[in-house]
């Protein structure tokens, strides 16, 4: 079993946190407001796939400019 480090809020961890938060908001709004909000989950999913395959993520770029650093391997 793999457990990610929780000692600090490194860039990748914050990206996954925000993606999860946006997904929960999208499902909640899609359920209670309008089904169109499910598109938010689609956008989050597409962004995660692009990030994992080619390494490009607009949220990671923004967070890096805000001061979050990528995890350093030991």
Secondary structure, DSSP 8 states (H G I E B T S, - for coil): ------SS--HHHHHHHHHHHHHHHHHHHHHHT-GGGHHHHHHHHHHHHHHHHH---HHHHHHHHTT-------
